[in-house]
Amino acid sequence: LAVMRQRWPGVRFVWLMGADNLIQMPRWRRWRWIMNTIPVLVLDRPGAGIKSLHGQTAISYRHAWLSGEKLAGLTIKKPPAWGFIACRRHAASSTSMRAKIKSQVIP
């Protein structure tokens, strides 16, 4: 994130992640730094939607929660700022997608 912000100083980035990652985010190194550095948009994931909104990250940052019309301005909000979108769920995981791509690459 620091490199991206240095390389593209005028660009407003938003961290996109699935609700399953919001649940496990407290296990990440420097997770609070991420939440305090960039606005975060959480996308619904099978089996994780409502559960993620009751996890440690959501509770710790409930003061920074944006919903409804306020969520539309996420890119201009000063972090911490985050929101959740209930969208069409897709069961594929990025881990399995990366593994599939890696297995198709010719060494």
N, C-alpha and C positions, 0 to 999 in steps of 0.2 A: 504494500500500500504506500509506503513512504517513497519508494522509487517511482511508482506510477504518478503520485502527486507532484514529485519533483520534475519528472519528464513532461507531464502535461498539466501545468499549473492552473490553466483556465478551465479544465474539464471537471464537471461535477459527477463523480462516480457514486454508484449505489451498489452495495454488496447484496447479491442475490443468492439465496440459499433455500433449500427445502426445510420444511418443518421438522423433519427427522434430524437435521443438523442443529437446529435450534435447541433440541432436547440435549444433545451431547456437547454443545458448545462449551459448557464449563470445564470440560476435560481438555480443551484446546489450550495451547501455550498462548498467553497474552490475549485471551478472549475478551477481556474487559477493554483492552487497548483497541481492539477492532471495533467494538460497540461504541467507544468514545471517539473514534477517528472518522468513521464513515457511516452514512445512513444505511440501514439494513432493511431489505424487503424479503419477507419470508413467504414462500409459496407452499400451499397445502400439499401434503404427501399422504399416501395411503397409510392409515394406522397411526399417524402422528399429528394430525391437525389440532384438535382440541387439546390433546395431551401436551403438545408443545407450548400452548398458552398458559399452562400451569406449571411449567418447569422453572428451574433456577434462573435462567437468563431472562425469561419473560417477567418473572416476579421482581428480579433485581432492577430491571429497566422499565417497570410499569409506568413510571413517571414520564418516559420518553415515547410511549405508545401513541401512534397516530391512527386514526380510523376515519372512515367516511371521506368527506371532502378534504379533510386535512391531509390525508394520505396522498392526494394528488400533488401536493407540494413537497414531497419527500426530498427531491433533489436539491431544494433550496434551504432545507432545514439544517440548522447547526447540530452536529451530533452531540450527545446521543439522540437519535431519532430512528424509530423503526415502526414497521407495520406488517400486517398479515393479509394475504389475499387468498380467499377460498376460490380455487380455480379447478379446472378439470384435472383430475389426478392421473398421474402416469406412474405405473409401477416400476419402470426401468430405473436403475440406479446408475449414477455417473461412474461408479467403480466398475460395474459390469460392462458398461460401454467402453471404458478405457481398456479393460482387459481384452475385449473382443477386437478392438482396433489394433492393439499391440500384437495379438496373435495373427493378424492378417498382414502385418508388415514383414517384408522379406528382409532377412538380416544382411 
